[in-house]
Amino acid sequence: MRAQPRRRSVITRDRSEPRVRSRRQFHYSSNADLRRYELPAEIQRYFGVRSVRLLSNNPDKFQALERAGIQLAERVPRLVPPSSLTEEYLRTKKKMGHMLEGF
């Protein structure tokens, strides 16, 4: 049953629509990104990590850390210079809430 929406998503993707939109369009998932970051945060908490320096632009990652009670000492943005190869990717990430400075 799951393969059909995915197949539609891939077909839509071939029409050069962003994957996020194509997945939402065919109700593949209410979440554009199925990854979850709670488990890594819980593992860090289990080992007594109280503070981290996070190298990421993804707000879901630091929100998961905060929910687990881990302090974010610093967020170091990952800088990817826009180019013809990365521009669409970065634009999609920005729409998804990633903190892309200067883009």
C-alpha positions in Angstrom: 0.0 0.0 0.0 2.8 2.4 0.8 4.6 2.0 -2.5 1.9 3.8 -4.6 2.2 7.2 -2.9 6.0 6.9 -3.0 5.9 6.1 -6.7 3.7 9.2 -7.3 6.2 11.2 -5.3 9.0 10.0 -7.4 7.1 10.7 -10.6 6.3 14.2 -9.4 9.9 14.7 -8.4 10.9 13.8 -12.0 8.8 16.8 -13.1 11.2 19.0 -11.2 8.9 19.8 -8.3 10.6 19.9 -4.9 10.3 16.6 -3.0 8.7 18.2 0.0 5.8 19.5 -2.1 5.4 16.2 -3.9 5.2 14.2 -0.7 2.7 16.5 0.8 0.6 16.6 -2.4 0.2 12.8 -2.4 -0.2 12.6 1.4 2.9 10.4 1.6 3.5 11.9 5.0 2.3 14.9 6.9 5.9 15.5 7.8 8.2 16.3 4.9 11.2 14.9 6.7 10.6 11.6 8.5 13.8 11.6 10.5 13.5 12.1 14.3 16.2 13.4 16.6 14.8 12.4 20.0 16.7 9.2 20.3 20.2 10.6 19.8 19.3 13.4 22.3 18.1 10.8 24.8 21.3 8.7 24.4 23.4 11.8 25.1 21.4 12.5 28.2 21.8 8.9 29.3 25.6 9.3 29.1 25.5 12.5 31.2 26.0 15.0 28.4 24.7 18.3 29.7 25.8 20.7 27.0 26.7 20.4 23.3 28.1 22.4 20.5 25.8 21.6 17.6 27.1 21.9 14.0 23.8 22.1 12.1 21.3 24.4 10.5 18.4 22.1 11.3 16.1 23.5 14.1 14.6 20.1 14.7 18.0 18.9 16.0 18.5 21.5 18.6 14.8 21.4 19.7 15.2 17.7 20.3 18.3 18.4 22.4 16.5 21.1 24.4 13.5 18.8 25.0 15.9 16.1 26.4 17.3 18.7 28.8 20.6 19.2 27.1 21.8 22.7 26.9 22.9 24.1 23.5 26.2 25.8 24.3 26.6 27.0 20.7 25.1 26.4 17.3 27.7 26.5 14.6 26.0 27.1 11.3 27.0 24.9 8.4 27.9 27.2 5.5 27.3 25.9 2.0 28.0 28.4 -0.7 25.2 28.7 -3.2 26.0 27.4 -6.6 24.0 26.2 -9.6 24.3 22.7 -8.1 23.2 23.6 -4.5 20.7 26.5 -5.0 17.5 24.4 -5.3 18.5 22.2 -2.4 19.3 25.2 -0.2 16.1 27.0 -1.1 14.1 23.9 -0.1 16.0 23.6 3.2 15.2 27.3 3.9 11.5 26.7 3.2 11.7 23.8 5.7 12.9 26.1 8.4 16.6 25.5 8.3 18.6 28.5 9.5 20.6 29.4 6.4 22.4 32.6 7.0 23.1 34.8 3.9 20.8 32.8 1.6 
